[in-house]
């Protein structure tokens, strides 16, 4: 019973991780690195 639940949870988690992989984009714009995570933008400027 517990093993089945863990197996299901692992399947759901790997699906979520696959979706997350598609949702993450990293780009370089000049001296600025931009991480886009499901529509949220994080910018980091290198000096």
mmCIF entry with sequence, helices, sheets and N, C-alpha, C, O atoms, coordinates in Angstrom:
data_MODEL
# 
_entry.id   MODEL 
# 
_entity.id                         1 
_entity.type                       polymer 
_entity.pdbx_number_of_molecules   1 
# 
_entity_poly.entity_id                      1 
_entity_poly.type                           'polypeptide(L)' 
_entity_poly.nstd_linkage                   no 
_entity_poly.nstd_monomer                   no 
_entity_poly.pdbx_seq_one_letter_code       
;(UNK)(UNK)(UNK)(UNK)(UNK)(UNK)(UNK)(UNK)(UNK)(UNK)(UNK)(UNK)(UNK)(UNK)(UNK)(UNK)
(UNK)(UNK)(UNK)(UNK)(UNK)(UNK)(UNK)(UNK)(UNK)(UNK)(UNK)(UNK)(UNK)(UNK)(UNK)(UNK)
(UNK)(UNK)(UNK)(UNK)(UNK)(UNK)(UNK)(UNK)(UNK)(UNK)(UNK)(UNK)(UNK)(UNK)(UNK)
;
_entity_poly.pdbx_seq_one_letter_code_can   XXXXXXXXXXXXXXXXXXXXXXXXXXXXXXXXXXXXXXXXXXXXXXX 
_entity_poly.pdbx_strand_id                 A 
# 
loop_
_entity_poly_seq.entity_id 
_entity_poly_seq.num 
_entity_poly_seq.mon_id 
_entity_poly_seq.hetero 
1 1  UNK n 
1 2  UNK n 
1 3  UNK n 
1 4  UNK n 
1 5  UNK n 
1 6  UNK n 
1 7  UNK n 
1 8  UNK n 
1 9  UNK n 
1 10 UNK n 
1 11 UNK n 
1 12 UNK n 
1 13 UNK n 
1 14 UNK n 
1 15 UNK n 
1 16 UNK n 
1 17 UNK n 
1 18 UNK n 
1 19 UNK n 
1 20 UNK n 
1 21 UNK n 
1 22 UNK n 
1 23 UNK n 
1 24 UNK n 
1 25 UNK n 
1 26 UNK n 
1 27 UNK n 
1 28 UNK n 
1 29 UNK n 
1 30 UNK n 
1 31 UNK n 
1 32 UNK n 
1 33 UNK n 
1 34 UNK n 
1 35 UNK n 
1 36 UNK n 
1 37 UNK n 
1 38 UNK n 
1 39 UNK n 
1 40 UNK n 
1 41 UNK n 
1 42 UNK n 
1 43 UNK n 
1 44 UNK n 
1 45 UNK n 
1 46 UNK n 
1 47 UNK n 
# 
_struct_asym.id          A 
_struct_asym.entity_id   1 
# 
_struct_conf.conf_type_id            HELX_P 
_struct_conf.id                      HELX_P1 
_struct_conf.pdbx_PDB_helix_id       AA1 
_struct_conf.beg_label_comp_id       UNK 
_struct_conf.beg_label_asym_id       A 
_struct_conf.beg_label_seq_id        2 
_struct_conf.pdbx_beg_PDB_ins_code   ? 
_struct_conf.end_label_comp_id       UNK 
_struct_conf.end_label_asym_id       A 
_struct_conf.end_label_seq_id        23 
_struct_conf.pdbx_end_PDB_ins_code   ? 
_struct_conf.beg_auth_comp_id        UNK 
_struct_conf.beg_auth_asym_id        A 
_struct_conf.beg_auth_seq_id         2 
_struct_conf.end_auth_comp_id        UNK 
_struct_conf.end_auth_asym_id        A 
_struct_conf.end_auth_seq_id         23 
_struct_conf.pdbx_PDB_helix_class    1 
_struct_conf.details                 ? 
_struct_conf.pdbx_PDB_helix_length   22 
# 
_struct_conf_type.id          HELX_P 
_struct_conf_type.criteria    ? 
_struct_conf_type.reference   ? 
# 
_struct_sheet.id               AA1 
_struct_sheet.type             ? 
_struct_sheet.number_strands   3 
_struct_sheet.details          ? 
# 
loop_
_struct_sheet_order.sheet_id 
_struct_sheet_order.range_id_1 
_struct_sheet_order.range_id_2 
_struct_sheet_order.offset 
_struct_sheet_order.sense 
AA1 1 2 ? anti-parallel 
AA1 2 3 ? anti-parallel 
# 
loop_
_struct_sheet_range.sheet_id 
_struct_sheet_range.id 
_struct_sheet_range.beg_label_comp_id 
_struct_sheet_range.beg_label_asym_id 
_struct_sheet_range.beg_label_seq_id 
_struct_sheet_range.pdbx_beg_PDB_ins_code 
_struct_sheet_range.end_label_comp_id 
_struct_sheet_range.end_label_asym_id 
_struct_sheet_range.end_label_seq_id 
_struct_sheet_range.pdbx_end_PDB_ins_code 
_struct_sheet_range.beg_auth_comp_id 
_struct_sheet_range.beg_auth_asym_id 
_struct_sheet_range.beg_auth_seq_id 
_struct_sheet_range.end_auth_comp_id 
_struct_sheet_range.end_auth_asym_id 
_struct_sheet_range.end_auth_seq_id 
AA1 1 UNK A 24 ? UNK A 29 ? UNK A 24 UNK A 29 
AA1 2 UNK A 32 ? UNK A 37 ? UNK A 32 UNK A 37 
AA1 3 UNK A 40 ? UNK A 45 ? UNK A 40 UNK A 45 
# 
loop_
_atom_site.group_PDB 
_atom_site.id 
_atom_site.type_symbol 
_atom_site.label_atom_id 
_atom_site.label_alt_id 
_atom_site.label_comp_id 
_atom_site.label_asym_id 
_atom_site.label_entity_id 
_atom_site.label_seq_id 
_atom_site.pdbx_PDB_ins_code 
_atom_site.Cartn_x 
_atom_site.Cartn_y 
_atom_site.Cartn_z 
_atom_site.occupancy 
_atom_site.B_iso_or_equiv 
_atom_site.pdbx_formal_charge 
_atom_site.auth_seq_id 
_atom_site.auth_comp_id 
_atom_site.auth_asym_id 
_atom_site.auth_atom_id 
_atom_site.pdbx_PDB_model_num 
ATOM 1   N N  . UNK A 1 1  ? 0.837  -1.206 0.000   1.00 0.00 ? 1  UNK A N  1 
ATOM 2   C CA . UNK A 1 1  ? 0.000  0.000  0.000   1.00 0.00 ? 1  UNK A CA 1 
ATOM 3   C C  . UNK A 1 1  ? 0.874  1.258  0.000   1.00 0.00 ? 1  UNK A C  1 
ATOM 4   O O  . UNK A 1 1  ? 0.722  2.135  -0.850  1.00 0.00 ? 1  UNK A O  1 
ATOM 5   N N  . UNK A 1 2  ? 1.785  1.327  0.965   1.00 0.00 ? 2  UNK A N  1 
ATOM 6   C CA . UNK A 1 2  ? 2.676  2.489  1.061   1.00 0.00 ? 2  UNK A CA 1 
ATOM 7   C C  . UNK A 1 2  ? 3.582  2.594  -0.164  1.00 0.00 ? 2  UNK A C  1 
ATOM 8   O O  . UNK A 1 2  ? 3.825  3.686  -0.679  1.00 0.00 ? 2  UNK A O  1 
ATOM 9   N N  . UNK A 1 3  ? 4.078  1.441  -0.623  1.00 0.00 ? 3  UNK A N  1 
ATOM 10  C CA . UNK A 1 3  ? 4.948  1.441  -1.797  1.00 0.00 ? 3  UNK A CA 1 
ATOM 11  C C  . UNK A 1 3  ? 4.216  1.968  -3.023  1.00 0.00 ? 3  UNK A C  1 
ATOM 12  O O  . UNK A 1 3  ? 4.797  2.692  -3.831  1.00 0.00 ? 3  UNK A O  1 
ATOM 13  N N  . UNK A 1 4  ? 2.950  1.610  -3.163  1.00 0.00 ? 4  UNK A N  1 
ATOM 14  C CA . UNK A 1 4  ? 2.164  2.101  -4.291  1.00 0.00 ? 4  UNK A CA 1 
ATOM 15  C C  . UNK A 1 4  ? 2.030  3.619  -4.215  1.00 0.00 ? 4  UNK A C  1 
ATOM 16  O O  . UNK A 1 4  ? 2.156  4.314  -5.223  1.00 0.00 ? 4  UNK A O  1 
ATOM 17  N N  . UNK A 1 5  ? 1.771  4.127  -3.004  1.00 0.00 ? 5  UNK A N  1 
ATOM 18  C CA . UNK A 1 5  ? 1.637  5.575  -2.810  1.00 0.00 ? 5  UNK A CA 1 
ATOM 19  C C  . UNK A 1 5  ? 2.939  6.292  -3.145  1.00 0.00 ? 5  UNK A C  1 
ATOM 20  O O  . UNK A 1 5  ? 2.932  7.330  -3.807  1.00 0.00 ? 5  UNK A O  1 
ATOM 21  N N  . UNK A 1 6  ? 4.055  5.734  -2.684  1.00 0.00 ? 6  UNK A N  1 
ATOM 22  C CA . UNK A 1 6  ? 5.358  6.333  -2.987  1.00 0.00 ? 6  UNK A CA 1 
ATOM 23  C C  . UNK A 1 6  ? 5.631  6.316  -4.482  1.00 0.00 ? 6  UNK A C  1 
ATOM 24  O O  . UNK A 1 6  ? 6.158  7.278  -5.041  1.00 0.00 ? 6  UNK A O  1 
ATOM 25  N N  . UNK A 1 7  ? 5.268  5.215  -5.119  1.00 0.00 ? 7  UNK A N  1 
ATOM 26  C CA . UNK A 1 7  ? 5.458  5.093  -6.558  1.00 0.00 ? 7  UNK A CA 1 
ATOM 27  C C  . UNK A 1 7  ? 4.632  6.144  -7.302  1.00 0.00 ? 7  UNK A C  1 
ATOM 28  O O  . UNK A 1 7  ? 5.120  6.776  -8.239  1.00 0.00 ? 7  UNK A O  1 
ATOM 29  N N  . UNK A 1 8  ? 3.383  6.323  -6.878  1.00 0.00 ? 8  UNK A N  1 
ATOM 30  C CA . UNK A 1 8  ? 2.522  7.345  -7.486  1.00 0.00 ? 8  UNK A CA 1 
ATOM 31  C C  . UNK A 1 8  ? 3.114  8.731  -7.272  1.00 0.00 ? 8  UNK A C  1 
ATOM 32  O O  . UNK A 1 8  ? 3.144  9.551  -8.190  1.00 0.00 ? 8  UNK A O  1 
ATOM 33  N N  . UNK A 1 9  ? 3.584  8.987  -6.055  1.00 0.00 ? 9  UNK A N  1 
ATOM 34  C CA . UNK A 1 9  ? 4.157  10.299 -5.738  1.00 0.00 ? 9  UNK A CA 1 
ATOM 35  C C  . UNK A 1 9  ? 5.384  10.563 -6.600  1.00 0.00 ? 9  UNK A C  1 
ATOM 36  O O  . UNK A 1 9  ? 5.583  11.678 -7.082  1.00 0.00 ? 9  UNK A O  1 
ATOM 37  N N  . UNK A 1 10 ? 6.208  9.533  -6.794  1.00 0.00 ? 10 UNK A N  1 
ATOM 38  C CA . UNK A 1 10 ? 7.407  9.689  -7.614  1.00 0.00 ? 10 UNK A CA 1 
ATOM 39  C C  . UNK A 1 10 ? 7.030  9.989  -9.066  1.00 0.00 ? 10 UNK A C  1 
ATOM 40  O O  . UNK A 1 10 ? 7.675  10.802 -9.727  1.00 0.00 ? 10 UNK A O  1 
ATOM 41  N N  . UNK A 1 11 ? 5.974  9.322  -9.556  1.00 0.00 ? 11 UNK A N  1 
ATOM 42  C CA . UNK A 1 11 ? 5.513  9.568  -10.915 1.00 0.00 ? 11 UNK A CA 1 
ATOM 43  C C  . UNK A 1 11 ? 5.023  10.997 -11.097 1.00 0.00 ? 11 UNK A C  1 
ATOM 44  O O  . UNK A 1 11 ? 5.331  11.652 -12.092 1.00 0.00 ? 11 UNK A O  1 
ATOM 45  N N  . UNK A 1 12 ? 4.256  11.469 -10.123 1.00 0.00 ? 12 UNK A N  1 
ATOM 46  C CA . UNK A 1 12 ? 3.744  12.842 -10.172 1.00 0.00 ? 12 UNK A CA 1 
ATOM 47  C C  . UNK A 1 12 ? 4.903  13.831 -10.128 1.00 0.00 ? 12 UNK A C  1 
ATOM 48  O O  . UNK A 1 12 ? 4.922  14.815 -10.868 1.00 0.00 ? 12 UNK A O  1 
ATOM 49  N N  . UNK A 1 13 ? 5.875  13.557 -9.247  1.00 0.00 ? 13 UNK A N  1 
ATOM 50  C CA . UNK A 1 13 ? 7.019  14.450 -9.100  1.00 0.00 ? 13 UNK A CA 1 
ATOM 51  C C  . UNK A 1 13 ? 7.841  14.520 -10.382 1.00 0.00 ? 13 UNK A C  1 
ATOM 52  O O  . UNK A 1 13 ? 8.271  15.600 -10.786 1.00 0.00 ? 13 UNK A O  1 
ATOM 53  N N  . UNK A 1 14 ? 8.061  13.365 -11.026 1.00 0.00 ? 14 UNK A N  1 
ATOM 54  C CA . UNK A 1 14 ? 8.850  13.392 -12.253 1.00 0.00 ? 14 UNK A CA 1 
ATOM 55  C C  . UNK A 1 14 ? 8.096  14.116 -13.367 1.00 0.00 ? 14 UNK A C  1 
ATOM 56  O O  . UNK A 1 14 ? 8.716  14.767 -14.208 1.00 0.00 ? 14 UNK A O  1 
ATOM 57  N N  . UNK A 1 15 ? 6.762  14.011 -13.383 1.00 0.00 ? 15 UNK A N  1 
ATOM 58  C CA . UNK A 1 15 ? 5.970  14.792 -14.340 1.00 0.00 ? 15 UNK A CA 1 
ATOM 59  C C  . UNK A 1 15 ? 6.140  16.279 -14.078 1.00 0.00 ? 15 UNK A C  1 
ATOM 60  O O  . UNK A 1 15 ? 6.335  17.064 -15.006 1.00 0.00 ? 15 UNK A O  1 
ATOM 61  N N  . UNK A 1 16 ? 6.063  16.665 -12.796 1.00 0.00 ? 16 UNK A N  1 
ATOM 62  C CA . UNK A 1 16 ? 6.217  18.073 -12.434 1.00 0.00 ? 16 UNK A CA 1 
ATOM 63  C C  . UNK A 1 16 ? 7.601  18.575 -12.831 1.00 0.00 ? 16 UNK A C  1 
ATOM 64  O O  . UNK A 1 16 ? 7.734  19.683 -13.349 1.00 0.00 ? 16 UNK A O  1 
ATOM 65  N N  . UNK A 1 17 ? 8.633  17.765 -12.590 1.00 0.00 ? 17 UNK A N  1 
ATOM 66  C CA . UNK A 1 17 ? 9.994  18.161 -12.937 1.00 0.00 ? 17 UNK A CA 1 
ATOM 67  C C  . UNK A 1 17 ? 10.147 18.315 -14.445 1.00 0.00 ? 17 UNK A C  1 
ATOM 68  O O  . UNK A 1 17 ? 10.839 19.220 -14.911 1.00 0.00 ? 17 UNK A O  1 
ATOM 69  N N  . UNK A 1 18 ? 9.507  17.436 -15.208 1.00 0.00 ? 18 UNK A N  1 
ATOM 70  C CA . UNK A 1 18 ? 9.567  17.545 -16.663 1.00 0.00 ? 18 UNK A CA 1 
ATOM 71  C C  . UNK A 1 18 ? 8.916  18.854 -17.110 1.00 0.00 ? 18 UNK A C  1 
ATOM 72  O O  . UNK A 1 18 ? 9.440  19.550 -17.979 1.00 0.00 ? 18 UNK A O  1 
ATOM 73  N N  . UNK A 1 19 ? 7.772  19.182 -16.510 1.00 0.00 ? 19 UNK A N  1 
ATOM 74  C CA . UNK A 1 19 ? 7.093  20.435 -16.841 1.00 0.00 ? 19 UNK A CA 1 
ATOM 75  C C  . UNK A 1 19 ? 7.937  21.630 -16.427 1.00 0.00 ? 19 UNK A C  1 
ATOM 76  O O  . UNK A 1 19 ? 7.995  22.634 -17.136 1.00 0.00 ? 19 UNK A O  1 
ATOM 77  N N  . UNK A 1 20 ? 8.593  21.517 -15.270 1.00 0.00 ? 20 UNK A N  1 
ATOM 78  C CA . UNK A 1 20 ? 9.433  22.600 -14.777 1.00 0.00 ? 20 UNK A CA 1 
ATOM 79  C C  . UNK A 1 20 ? 10.602 22.838 -15.725 1.00 0.00 ? 20 UNK A C  1 
ATOM 80  O O  . UNK A 1 20 ? 10.976 23.980 -15.991 1.00 0.00 ? 20 UNK A O  1 
ATOM 81  N N  . UNK A 1 21 ? 11.175 21.746 -16.231 1.00 0.00 ? 21 UNK A N  1 
ATOM 82  C CA . UNK A 1 21 ? 12.276 21.861 -17.176 1.00 0.00 ? 21 UNK A CA 1 
ATOM 83  C C  . UNK A 1 21 ? 11.873 22.656 -18.407 1.00 0.00 ? 21 UNK A C  1 
ATOM 84  O O  . UNK A 1 21 ? 12.670 23.430 -18.937 1.00 0.00 ? 21 UNK A O  1 
ATOM 85  N N  . UNK A 1 22 ? 10.637 22.467 -18.866 1.00 0.00 ? 22 UNK A N  1 
ATOM 86  C CA . UNK A 1 22 ? 10.147 23.216 -20.021 1.00 0.00 ? 22 UNK A CA 1 
ATOM 87  C C  . UNK A 1 22 ? 9.896  24.670 -19.651 1.00 0.00 ? 22 UNK A C  1 
ATOM 88  O O  . UNK A 1 22 ? 9.959  25.551 -20.509 1.00 0.00 ? 22 UNK A O  1 
ATOM 89  N N  . UNK A 1 23 ? 9.612  24.926 -18.369 1.00 0.00 ? 23 UNK A N  1 
ATOM 90  C CA . UNK A 1 23 ? 9.236  26.268 -17.942 1.00 0.00 ? 23 UNK A CA 1 
ATOM 91  C C  . UNK A 1 23 ? 10.445 27.137 -17.604 1.00 0.00 ? 23 UNK A C  1 
ATOM 92  O O  . UNK A 1 23 ? 10.316 28.350 -17.434 1.00 0.00 ? 23 UNK A O  1 
ATOM 93  N N  . UNK A 1 24 ? 11.621 26.514 -17.507 1.00 0.00 ? 24 UNK A N  1 
ATOM 94  C CA . UNK A 1 24 ? 12.817 27.282 -17.141 1.00 0.00 ? 24 UNK A CA 1 
ATOM 95  C C  . UNK A 1 24 ? 13.576 27.682 -18.400 1.00 0.00 ? 24 UNK A C  1 
ATOM 96  O O  . UNK A 1 24 ? 13.893 26.838 -19.238 1.00 0.00 ? 24 UNK A O  1 
ATOM 97  N N  . UNK A 1 25 ? 13.860 28.960 -18.527 1.00 0.00 ? 25 UNK A N  1 
ATOM 98  C CA . UNK A 1 25 ? 14.674 29.438 -19.638 1.00 0.00 ? 25 UNK A CA 1 
ATOM 99  C C  . UNK A 1 25 ? 15.757 30.349 -19.073 1.00 0.00 ? 25 UNK A C  1 
ATOM 100 O O  . UNK A 1 25 ? 15.473 31.242 -18.274 1.00 0.00 ? 25 UNK A O  1 
ATOM 101 N N  . UNK A 1 26 ? 16.980 30.122 -19.486 1.00 0.00 ? 26 UNK A N  1 
ATOM 102 C CA . UNK A 1 26 ? 18.080 30.989 -19.054 1.00 0.00 ? 26 UNK A CA 1 
ATOM 103 C C  . UNK A 1 26 ? 18.685 31.613 -20.305 1.00 0.00 ? 26 UNK A C  1 
ATOM 104 O O  . UNK A 1 26 ? 19.023 30.912 -21.259 1.00 0.00 ? 26 UNK A O  1 
ATOM 105 N N  . UNK A 1 27 ? 18.815 32.921 -20.292 1.00 0.00 ? 27 UNK A N  1 
ATOM 106 C CA . UNK A 1 27 ? 19.405 33.590 -21.440 1.00 0.00 ? 27 UNK A CA 1 
ATOM 107 C C  . UNK A 1 27 ? 20.437 34.601 -20.967 1.00 0.00 ? 27 UNK A C  1 
ATOM 108 O O  . UNK A 1 27 ? 20.402 35.070 -19.830 1.00 0.00 ? 27 UNK A O  1 
ATOM 109 N N  . UNK A 1 28 ? 21.347 34.919 -21.859 1.00 0.00 ? 28 UNK A N  1 
ATOM 110 C CA . UNK A 1 28 ? 22.391 35.894 -21.562 1.00 0.00 ? 28 UNK A CA 1 
ATOM 111 C C  . UNK A 1 28 ? 22.121 37.111 -22.436 1.00 0.00 ? 28 UNK A C  1 
ATOM 112 O O  . UNK A 1 28 ? 22.034 37.006 -23.659 1.00 0.00 ? 28 UNK A O  1 
ATOM 113 N N  . UNK A 1 29 ? 21.988 38.270 -21.792 1.00 0.00 ? 29 UNK A N  1 
ATOM 114 C CA . UNK A 1 29 ? 21.780 39.513 -22.543 1.00 0.00 ? 29 UNK A CA 1 
ATOM 115 C C  . UNK A 1 29 ? 22.877 40.481 -22.139 1.00 0.00 ? 29 UNK A C  1 
ATOM 116 O O  . UNK A 1 29 ? 22.775 41.162 -21.119 1.00 0.00 ? 29 UNK A O  1 
ATOM 117 N N  . UNK A 1 30 ? 23.930 40.537 -22.951 1.00 0.00 ? 30 UNK A N  1 
ATOM 118 C CA . UNK A 1 30 ? 25.063 41.385 -22.598 1.00 0.00 ? 30 UNK A CA 1 
ATOM 119 C C  . UNK A 1 30 ? 25.722 40.879 -21.331 1.00 0.00 ? 30 UNK A C  1 
ATOM 120 O O  . UNK A 1 30 ? 26.132 39.721 -21.259 1.00 0.00 ? 30 UNK A O  1 
ATOM 121 N N  . UNK A 1 31 ? 25.827 41.753 -20.316 1.00 0.00 ? 31 UNK A N  1 
ATOM 122 C CA . UNK A 1 31 ? 26.440 41.333 -19.052 1.00 0.00 ? 31 UNK A CA 1 
ATOM 123 C C  . UNK A 1 31 ? 25.367 40.952 -18.048 1.00 0.00 ? 31 UNK A C  1 
ATOM 124 O O  . UNK A 1 31 ? 25.613 40.933 -16.842 1.00 0.00 ? 31 UNK A O  1 
ATOM 125 N N  . UNK A 1 32 ? 24.168 40.646 -18.552 1.00 0.00 ? 32 UNK A N  1 
ATOM 126 C CA . UNK A 1 32 ? 23.044 40.346 -17.674 1.00 0.00 ? 32 UNK A CA 1 
ATOM 127 C C  . UNK A 1 32 ? 22.544 38.931 -17.956 1.00 0.00 ? 32 UNK A C  1 
ATOM 128 O O  . UNK A 1 32 ? 22.272 38.576 -19.103 1.00 0.00 ? 32 UNK A O  1 
ATOM 129 N N  . UNK A 1 33 ? 22.427 38.139 -16.909 1.00 0.00 ? 33 UNK A N  1 
ATOM 130 C CA . UNK A 1 33 ? 21.844 36.805 -17.070 1.00 0.00 ? 33 UNK A CA 1 
ATOM 131 C C  . UNK A 1 33 ? 20.390 36.865 -16.659 1.00 0.00 ? 33 UNK A C  1 
ATOM 132 O O  . UNK A 1 33 ? 20.062 37.411 -15.605 1.00 0.00 ? 33 UNK A O  1 
ATOM 133 N N  . UNK A 1 34 ? 19.519 36.312 -17.475 1.00 0.00 ? 34 UNK A N  1 
ATOM 134 C CA . UNK A 1 34 ? 18.089 36.347 -17.198 1.00 0.00 ? 34 UNK A CA 1 
ATOM 135 C C  . UNK A 1 34 ? 17.584 34.917 -17.036 1.00 0.00 ? 34 UNK A C  1 
ATOM 136 O O  . UNK A 1 34 ? 17.743 34.083 -17.928 1.00 0.00 ? 34 UNK A O  1 
ATOM 137 N N  . UNK A 1 35 ? 16.975 34.651 -15.886 1.00 0.00 ? 35 UNK A N  1 
ATOM 138 C CA . UNK A 1 35 ? 16.360 33.352 -15.630 1.00 0.00 ? 35 UNK A CA 1 
ATOM 139 C C  . UNK A 1 35 ? 14.853 33.547 -15.649 1.00 0.00 ? 35 UNK A C  1 
ATOM 140 O O  . UNK A 1 35 ? 14.311 34.327 -14.866 1.00 0.00 ? 35 UNK A O  1 
ATOM 141 N N  . UNK A 1 36 ? 14.183 32.842 -16.540 1.00 0.00 ? 36 UNK A N  1 
ATOM 142 C CA . UNK A 1 36 ? 12.730 32.927 -16.603 1.00 0.00 ? 36 UNK A CA 1 
ATOM 143 C C  . UNK A 1 36 ? 12.161 31.620 -16.074 1.00 0.00 ? 36 UNK A C  1 
ATOM 144 O O  . UNK A 1 36 ? 12.427 30.549 -16.619 1.00 0.00 ? 36 UNK A O  1 
ATOM 145 N N  . UNK A 1 37 ? 11.374 31.716 -15.007 1.00 0.00 ? 37 UNK A N  1 
ATOM 146 C CA . UNK A 1 37 ? 10.821 30.524 -14.366 1.00 0.00 ? 37 UNK A CA 1 
ATOM 147 C C  . UNK A 1 37 ? 9.304  30.646 -14.360 1.00 0.00 ? 37 UNK A C  1 
ATOM 148 O O  . UNK A 1 37 ? 8.733  31.374 -13.547 1.00 0.00 ? 37 UNK A O  1 
ATOM 149 N N  . UNK A 1 38 ? 8.665  29.938 -15.259 1.00 0.00 ? 38 UNK A N  1 
ATOM 150 C CA . UNK A 1 38 ? 7.200  29.955 -15.373 1.00 0.00 ? 38 UNK A CA 1 
ATOM 151 C C  . UNK A 1 38 ? 6.641  31.373 -15.412 1.00 0.00 ? 38 UNK A C  1 
ATOM 152 O O  . UNK A 1 38 ? 5.670  31.686 -14.723 1.00 0.00 ? 38 UNK A O  1 
ATOM 153 N N  . UNK A 1 39 ? 7.260  32.223 -16.219 1.00 0.00 ? 39 UNK A N  1 
ATOM 154 C CA . UNK A 1 39 ? 6.741  33.576 -16.376 1.00 0.00 ? 39 UNK A CA 1 
ATOM 155 C C  . UNK A 1 39 ? 7.344  34.589 -15.426 1.00 0.00 ? 39 UNK A C  1 
ATOM 156 O O  . UNK A 1 39 ? 7.176  35.792 -15.622 1.00 0.00 ? 39 UNK A O  1 
ATOM 157 N N  . UNK A 1 40 ? 8.053  34.123 -14.387 1.00 0.00 ? 40 UNK A N  1 
ATOM 158 C CA . UNK A 1 40 ? 8.724  35.064 -13.487 1.00 0.00 ? 40 UNK A CA 1 
ATOM 159 C C  . UNK A 1 40 ? 10.130 35.315 -14.008 1.00 0.00 ? 40 UNK A C  1 
ATOM 160 O O  . UNK A 1 40 ? 10.830 34.381 -14.401 1.00 0.00 ? 40 UNK A O  1 
ATOM 161 N N  . UNK A 1 41 ? 10.535 36.562 -14.010 1.00 0.00 ? 41 UNK A N  1 
ATOM 162 C CA . UNK A 1 41 ? 11.864 36.909 -14.494 1.00 0.00 ? 41 UNK A CA 1 
ATOM 163 C C  . UNK A 1 41 ? 12.791 37.242 -13.336 1.00 0.00 ? 41 UNK A C  1 
ATOM 164 O O  . UNK A 1 41 ? 12.438 38.009 -12.441 1.00 0.00 ? 41 UNK A O  1 
ATOM 165 N N  . UNK A 1 42 ? 13.981 36.654 -13.367 1.00 0.00 ? 42 UNK A N  1 
ATOM 166 C CA . UNK A 1 42 ? 15.016 36.993 -12.394 1.00 0.00 ? 42 UNK A CA 1 
ATOM 167 C C  . UNK A 1 42 ? 16.221 37.482 -13.183 1.00 0.00 ? 42 UNK A C  1 
ATOM 168 O O  . UNK A 1 42 ? 16.725 36.782 -14.062 1.00 0.00 ? 42 UNK A O  1 
ATOM 169 N N  . UNK A 1 43 ? 16.677 38.678 -12.867 1.00 0.00 ? 43 UNK A N  1 
ATOM 170 C CA . UNK A 1 43 ? 17.817 39.229 -13.588 1.00 0.00 ? 43 UNK A CA 1 
ATOM 171 C C  . UNK A 1 43 ? 19.011 39.358 -12.659 1.00 0.00 ? 43 UNK A C  1 
ATOM 172 O O  . UNK A 1 43 ? 18.883 39.752 -11.500 1.00 0.00 ? 43 UNK A O  1 
ATOM 173 N N  . UNK A 1 44 ? 20.164 39.019 -13.192 1.00 0.00 ? 44 UNK A N  1 
ATOM 174 C CA . UNK A 1 44 ? 21.389 39.167 -12.420 1.00 0.00 ? 44 UNK A CA 1 
ATOM 175 C C  . UNK A 1 44 ? 22.429 39.810 -13.310 1.00 0.00 ? 44 UNK A C  1 
ATOM 176 O O  . UNK A 1 44 ? 22.786 39.265 -14.355 1.00 0.00 ? 44 UNK A O  1 
ATOM 177 N N  . UNK A 1 45 ? 22.910 40.956 -12.901 1.00 0.00 ? 45 UNK A N  1 
ATOM 178 C CA . UNK A 1 45 ? 23.894 41.678 -13.696 1.00 0.00 ? 45 UNK A CA 1 
ATOM 179 C C  . UNK A 1 45 ? 25.289 41.363 -13.188 1.00 0.00 ? 45 UNK A C  1 
ATOM 180 O O  . UNK A 1 45 ? 25.555 41.447 -11.988 1.00 0.00 ? 45 UNK A O  1 
ATOM 181 N N  . UNK A 1 46 ? 26.176 41.002 -14.096 1.00 0.00 ? 46 UNK A N  1 
ATOM 182 C CA . UNK A 1 46 ? 27.566 40.714 -13.748 1.00 0.00 ? 46 UNK A CA 1 
ATOM 183 C C  . UNK A 1 46 ? 28.393 41.966 -13.974 1.00 0.00 ? 46 UNK A C  1 
ATOM 184 O O  . UNK A 1 46 ? 28.338 42.567 -15.047 1.00 0.00 ? 46 UNK A O  1 
ATOM 185 N N  . UNK A 1 47 ? 29.162 42.361 -12.964 1.00 0.00 ? 47 UNK A N  1 
ATOM 186 C CA . UNK A 1 47 ? 29.978 43.576 -13.106 1.00 0.00 ? 47 UNK A CA 1 
ATOM 187 C C  . UNK A 1 47 ? 31.444 43.223 -13.147 1.00 0.00 ? 47 UNK A C  1 
ATOM 188 O O  . UNK A 1 47 ? 32.290 44.110 -13.263 1.00 0.00 ? 47 UNK A O  1 
# 
